[in-house]
Amino acid sequence: DMNGHVNNTKYANFSLNAADLKANEQIQDFHIHYRKEVLKGEAVTVYVKRQEKELLAMGKNEKGETMFSGRILLK
């Protein structure tokens, strides 16, 4: 945006790319909790923990601050 923030839809892209879903997996529900604004060009590492049909994602900046977290529920 004009303030240099990453668009909120990118957080979903970050999570889905890190989740590496299989071709036959379908999303039933997806929630994102925005904690801090990510600035354009800021490095974010996304961690994903898979528990059967539930994936928990967390994006952290280089300082280790949690920028967003999310939950993806599969069908």
Buried (B, 14 or more C-beta within 10 A) or exposed (E): EEEEEBEEEBBBEBBBEBBEBEEEEEEEEBEBEEEEBBEEEBEBEBEBEBEEEEBBBBBBBEEEEEBBBBBBEBE
